[in-house]
Amino acid sequence: MPTAEPRFDSLLRHPVVRALARAAAPAPCHLVGGALRDRLLGRHGYDLDAVVAGSGEGVARRLAAELPARLVRLGGDRFAAFRLVGSAFTLDLWDRGSASLDADLARRDFTVNAFAVDAGSGRLADPFDGVGDCRRRRLRATTPRVLAEDPLRVVRLVRFAATLDGFRPDAETVALAQAAAPGLVAVAAERVREEMAKVLAAPDFAAGFELMAGLNLYPGLLLARPGAPAADGGAGGAVARLEELLAEGDTAPPTDRVVARLAVLFRSAGGADASALLAAYRRAGYLAAGPATVCHRLLALERLPSGEPAERRFLHRWGELWTTATVYLGAAGEPPPAAADWRRLVTRLTTLAAVHGQELFAPRPLLDGHQIQRLTGLAPSPRLGRLARRLLVAQVEGRVRDRREAEALLKRLSSGAD
């Protein structure tokens, strides 16, 4: 068995890993999973995974007492798992029972997650050449059956393509994922929701989307037919435009990338029926209420505002979400604006928000309902509400700036002169 990669040395010297080796001895205990992969890629973090031969509960309890760390039993149908949470680390400890290390690694999804390093000796176990696949930036199924056994791994494949820079699946893994994708309908909705949230938040969402389309997860998953071929509604172009706009740089307030990406996907897949499609997706449990609500609002938009009064109304309507709405419309508006026009609009909106933000986002009415009622002599009624709304719109647009101007406009409105 070869020695460990030098890049694992600092991980093996970490106090948590040393304590793990002591707590497990004399039973074999190995580090596995993403922490090893990330070390090969030059990333550092201490969300650790380990697997121990025999019973892991005693190891977990001894380790929790020594570190100290909070111990949570995760459980499982096929094997036990324990999570230890400390001040600067998380360790998930898996109990492989009587299974061999190679058999345990064979249960993992992709070869880049299916190698192990002995926590004590540092010896490397790599039966599927996961280290080589990391170097080649290749995503490869560990065995032909692992994707069919848990179709959620098809979405994980997309997530890895979107989060691991330059990693792409080989042809055999793509074929296995295409065959397994229809099985997603039987996977618990909350598991799909959590994995899709990671895809939508990924730094290289464009790569993830390309793979989703290739696996017929898009638009199949949105249509409740994962794996079934369907027209993408021109989503590729809209996603490309969206990612270009998101790459323009940080905005203030920050753009909600997840919601903007969702809205673009549903607009492209559903067209005029996008909101109904989104509602069905939400009812199926694939999307939380918060992002679904904002996404519905975005889908009601058609085009960007034109002219300062409309721009002021736009900022008032969207508040802190105005950058999200602007980016979404820049990618999926009808028609999408030219990039130069979009940038000029963003500059104007940014200036308006900086200079008049509170006046636009949450203006205090110049005349309240009681004052409008007293000045007009109207009883509480829908007409009174309409007058209050028109006054507020005029205030947002900058047409009235003080109480005197508001009273003058109210007089014209109530007399029908305006």
C-alpha positions in Angstrom: 0.0 0.0 0.0 1.6 3.4 -1.0 2.4 6.1 1.4 0.1 9.1 1.7 0.4 12.2 -0.5 2.6 14.9 1.0 -0.4 17.3 0.8 -2.1 15.2 3.6 0.8 15.8 6.0 -0.6 18.9 7.6 -4.0 17.3 8.0 -2.5 14.2 9.7 -0.7 16.5 12.1 -3.9 18.3 13.1 -4.8 17.8 16.8 -8.2 16.5 16.0 -6.9 13.9 13.6 -4.2 12.9 16.1 -6.9 12.6 18.8 -9.0 10.5 16.5 -6.2 8.1 15.8 -5.6 7.7 19.6 -9.3 7.2 20.3 -9.7 4.5 17.6 -6.6 2.5 18.4 -6.0 -0.4 17.9 -9.0 -0.5 15.4 -8.2 0.8 11.9 -9.5 4.3 11.3 -9.2 6.2 8.1 -9.9 9.8 6.9 -12.1 9.7 3.7 -14.1 12.0 1.5 -14.0 15.7 0.7 -11.3 16.8 3.1 -8.8 14.6 1.3 -10.0 15.6 -2.1 -9.8 19.3 -1.2 -6.2 18.9 0.1 -5.2 17.6 -3.3 -6.8 20.6 -4.9 -5.0 23.0 -2.6 -8.0 23.8 -0.4 -8.0 23.7 3.4 -10.8 23.2 5.8 -11.7 21.0 8.7 -15.1 19.5 7.9 -13.7 16.0 8.2 -15.0 12.5 7.5 -13.6 9.3 8.9 -14.5 5.6 8.9 -13.6 3.2 11.7 -13.6 -0.6 11.7 -15.9 -2.3 14.2 -18.1 -0.2 16.4 -17.7 3.5 16.1 -19.7 4.6 19.1 -17.0 4.0 21.7 -14.5 5.9 19.5 -16.9 8.8 19.1 -17.5 9.0 22.9 -13.8 8.9 23.8 -13.0 11.5 21.2 -15.9 13.8 22.3 -14.6 13.7 25.9 -10.9 14.4 24.9 -11.4 17.3 22.5 -14.0 18.3 23.8 -16.8 18.3 21.2 -20.5 17.9 21.1 -21.6 14.5 20.0 -24.7 13.9 17.8 -25.8 10.4 16.7 -26.7 10.6 13.0 -27.8 7.0 12.7 -28.5 5.1 9.5 -30.2 2.0 8.1 -27.0 0.2 7.0 -24.4 1.6 9.4 -24.1 4.0 12.3 -22.6 7.5 12.1 -21.7 10.1 14.7 -21.0 13.8 14.3 -18.6 15.6 16.5 -18.8 19.4 16.5 -16.0 21.5 18.0 -15.1 25.1 18.0 -13.2 25.0 14.7 -14.1 21.6 13.1 -16.8 19.1 12.3 -16.0 15.4 12.2 -18.4 12.8 10.8 -17.4 9.3 12.0 -18.8 6.4 10.1 -18.9 2.8 11.4 -18.1 0.3 8.7 -18.6 -2.7 11.0 -17.2 -5.9 9.6 -17.0 -4.6 6.0 -13.5 -4.2 4.5 -12.2 -0.8 3.8 -12.3 -1.4 0.0 -16.0 -2.5 0.3 -16.8 0.6 2.3 -15.1 2.8 -0.3 -17.0 1.0 -3.1 -20.2 2.3 -1.6 -19.2 5.9 -2.2 -20.4 7.9 -5.1 -17.4 9.1 -7.2 -13.8 8.0 -7.2 -12.6 11.4 -6.1 -14.4 10.7 -2.8 -13.4 7.1 -2.6 -9.9 7.0 -1.3 -8.7 6.9 2.3 -5.7 7.8 4.5 -5.0 5.9 7.7 -5.4 8.5 10.5 -2.4 7.0 12.4 0.1 5.8 9.8 -0.8 8.1 6.9 -1.0 5.1 4.5 -3.1 5.7 1.4 -5.8 3.3 0.2 -7.0 4.1 -3.3 -8.6 1.1 -5.0 -10.4 3.2 -7.6 -7.6 5.7 -8.5 -9.4 8.6 -7.0 -6.1 10.5 -6.6 -5.5 10.1 -10.3 -9.0 11.3 -11.1 -8.4 14.4 -8.9 -5.3 15.2 -10.9 -7.2 14.6 -14.2 -10.2 16.6 -12.9 -12.4 13.7 -13.8 -15.7 12.8 -12.1 -16.2 9.0 -12.4 -18.7 6.7 -10.7 -17.1 4.4 -8.3 -19.0 1.4 -9.6 -21.7 0.9 -12.2 -24.5 0.6 -9.6 -23.8 3.5 -7.2 -26.0 6.1 -9.1 -28.9 3.8 -9.6 -28.7 2.8 -5.9 -29.2 6.4 -4.9 -30.4 8.7 -7.8 -29.7 11.8 -5.7 -26.1 11.2 -6.7 -27.1 12.4 -10.2 -27.7 15.8 -8.7 -24.5 15.6 -6.6 -22.7 14.9 -9.9 -24.0 18.3 -11.2 -23.0 19.9 -7.9 -19.5 18.7 -8.2 -19.2 19.9 -11.8 -20.4 23.3 -10.6 -18.2 23.6 -7.5 -15.0 21.8 -8.4 -13.1 24.0 -10.8 -12.7 22.2 -14.2 -14.1 18.8 -13.1 -16.2 17.0 -15.6 -17.7 13.5 -15.8 -16.4 10.9 -18.1 -18.7 9.4 -20.8 -19.5 6.2 -18.9 -20.6 8.2 -15.8 -22.8 10.5 -17.9 -24.5 7.4 -19.3 -25.0 6.0 -15.9 -26.4 9.3 -14.6 -28.8 9.6 -17.6 -30.1 6.1 -16.8 -30.5 6.8 -13.1 -32.1 10.3 -13.4 -35.7 9.1 -13.7 -35.3 7.5 -10.3 -35.2 11.0 -8.7 -39.0 11.0 -8.5 -38.8 8.4 -5.7 -36.2 10.4 -3.7 -37.4 12.4 -0.7 -38.1 15.9 -1.8 -36.1 17.5 1.0 -33.0 15.7 -0.1 -33.4 16.9 -3.7 -34.1 20.4 -2.3 -30.9 20.6 -0.3 -28.8 19.3 -3.1 -30.3 21.7 -5.7 -29.8 24.6 -3.3 -26.1 23.8 -3.5 -26.1 23.6 -7.3 -27.9 27.0 -7.5 -25.4 28.6 -5.2 -22.4 27.1 -6.9 -19.6 29.4 -8.2 -19.7 27.8 -11.7 -23.4 27.4 -12.1 -23.0 27.6 -15.9 -21.1 24.3 -15.9 -23.7 22.8 -13.6 -26.5 23.9 -15.9 -24.8 22.5 -18.9 -24.6 19.1 -17.2 -28.2 19.4 -16.0 -29.3 19.9 -19.6 -27.1 17.0 -20.8 -28.6 14.7 -18.2 -32.2 15.9 -18.9 -32.5 17.2 -15.4 -33.3 20.5 -17.0 -36.0 21.0 -17.7 -37.1 17.5 -16.7 -36.8 18.0 -12.9 -38.8 21.3 -13.1 -41.4 19.5 -15.1 -41.5 16.5 -12.6 -40.1 14.3 -15.3 -36.4 14.0 -14.5 -34.4 12.3 -17.2 -37.1 12.9 -19.8 -35.9 14.9 -22.9 -37.7 18.2 -23.3 -37.1 21.6 -25.0 -35.1 23.9 -22.8 -36.9 27.1 -24.0 -33.6 28.9 -24.8 -32.4 28.6 -21.2 -28.8 28.2 -22.3 -28.6 31.7 -23.7 -30.4 33.2 -20.7 -28.1 31.4 -18.2 -25.1 32.6 -20.1 -26.3 36.2 -20.0 -27.2 35.9 -16.3 -23.7 34.6 -15.4 -22.1 37.4 -17.4 -24.1 40.0 -15.4 -23.3 38.3 -12.1 -19.6 38.4 -13.0 -19.7 42.2 -13.3 -18.8 42.4 -9.6 -20.3 42.8 -6.2 -23.5 44.9 -5.9 -24.9 46.8 -2.9 -27.2 45.3 -1.7 -25.9 41.9 -2.7 -27.8 40.1 -5.5 -29.6 36.9 -4.5 -27.9 34.6 -7.1 -30.0 31.6 -6.2 -33.3 33.3 -6.7 -32.2 35.0 -9.9 -30.9 31.7 -11.3 -34.1 29.9 -10.3 -36.3 32.6 -12.0 -34.3 32.4 -15.2 -34.7 28.6 -15.3 -38.4 28.7 -14.7 -39.0 31.5 -17.2 -37.2 29.6 -19.9 -38.9 26.3 -19.1 -42.4 27.5 -18.6 -42.8 30.7 -20.6 -46.2 32.1 -19.9 -46.9 29.2 -17.5 -43.7 29.8 -15.5 -45.5 30.8 -12.3 -47.8 27.8 -12.4 -44.7 25.5 -13.0 -42.9 27.1 -10.1 -46.0 26.7 -7.8 -46.1 22.9 -8.7 -42.4 22.6 -8.0 -42.9 24.3 -4.6 -45.9 22.1 -3.7 -43.8 19.0 -4.5 -41.4 20.1 -1.7 -38.4 21.0 -3.9 -38.3 24.7 -2.9 -38.7 26.5 0.4 -41.3 29.2 0.8 -39.0 32.2 1.0 -37.2 31.8 -2.4 -40.4 30.6 -4.0 -42.2 33.9 -3.1 -39.4 36.1 -4.4 -39.1 34.0 -7.6 -42.9 34.4 -8.2 -42.5 38.1 -8.0 -39.6 38.1 -10.4 -41.6 36.0 -12.9 -44.3 38.7 -13.1 -41.7 41.2 -14.5 -41.3 41.7 -18.2 -38.9 44.5 -18.7 -36.6 47.0 -17.0 -37.8 50.5 -16.0 -37.3 53.4 -18.4 -37.0 57.0 -17.3 -36.5 58.3 -13.8 -40.1 58.1 -12.5 -40.3 54.4 -13.5 -36.8 53.8 -12.0 -37.9 55.4 -8.7 -41.1 53.2 -8.7 -38.9 50.1 -9.4 -36.7 50.8 -6.4 -39.7 51.4 -4.2 -41.3 48.2 -5.3 -38.2 46.0 -4.9 -36.4 47.6 -2.0 -33.3 45.7 -1.0 -34.0 43.1 -3.8 -33.7 45.7 -6.6 -30.3 44.3 -7.7 -31.7 40.8 -8.0 -34.6 42.0 -10.1 -32.3 44.0 -12.3 -29.9 41.1 -12.9 -32.9 38.8 -13.6 -34.4 41.2 -16.2 -31.0 41.8 -17.7 -30.9 38.1 -18.5 -34.5 37.1 -19.2 -36.4 40.4 -20.0 -38.5 40.7 -23.1 -36.4 41.5 -25.0 -33.1 41.2 -23.0 -31.4 44.6 -23.0 -28.0 45.3 -24.6 -25.2 45.0 -22.1 -24.2 48.7 -22.4 -27.8 49.8 -21.8 -28.1 47.5 -18.8 -24.9 48.9 -17.2 -26.1 52.5 -17.7 -29.4 51.6 -16.0 -27.6 49.9 -13.1 -25.5 53.1 -12.6 -28.6 55.3 -12.5 -30.4 53.0 -10.1 -27.3 52.8 -7.9 -27.1 56.5 -7.7 -30.8 56.9 -7.0 -30.6 54.3 -4.2 -27.5 55.9 -2.7 -29.0 59.5 -2.7 -32.7 58.8 -2.1 -32.7 55.2 -0.7 -34.9 55.6 2.4 -37.2 58.0 0.6 -37.7 55.4 -2.1 -37.6 52.1 -0.2 -39.7 53.0 2.9 -41.0 56.6 2.5 -43.0 58.1 5.3 -46.2 59.4 3.7 -46.5 63.2 3.6 -50.2 62.8 4.4 -51.6 59.9 6.4 -55.1 58.5 6.1 -56.7 60.6 8.8 -55.3 63.8 7.2 -56.5 62.8 3.7 -59.9 62.0 5.1 -60.1 65.4 6.9 -58.9 67.4 3.9 -61.3 65.6 1.4 -64.3 65.0 3.7 -64.4 61.4 2.4 -65.4 58.6 4.7 -63.2 55.5 4.8 -63.6 53.8 1.4 -61.7 52.3 -1.5 -61.5 55.7 -3.1 -59.7 57.1 0.0 -57.2 54.2 -0.3 -56.7 55.0 -4.0 -56.0 58.6 -3.2 -53.4 57.6 -0.6 -51.7 55.3 -3.0 -51.5 58.0 -5.8 -50.1 60.4 -3.3 -47.4 57.9 -2.3 -46.5 57.2 -5.9 -46.2 60.9 -6.6 -43.9 61.2 -3.6 -41.8 58.2 -4.7 -41.5 59.7 -8.2 -40.3 63.0 -6.7 -43.3 65.0 -8.0 -44.3 66.1 -4.5 -41.6 66.8 -1.8 -43.4 68.4 1.1 -46.8 68.5 2.8 -47.8 71.7 0.9 -47.2 70.1 -2.5 -49.0 66.9 -1.3 -52.1 68.9 -0.2 -52.1 70.7 -3.6 -52.0 67.4 -5.4 -54.7 65.9 -3.2 -57.0 68.8 -4.0 -56.5 68.3 -7.7 -57.0 64.5 -7.4 -60.1 64.7 -5.3 -61.7 67.3 -7.6 -60.8 65.1 -10.7 -58.5 67.8 -12.1 -55.5 65.5 -12.2 
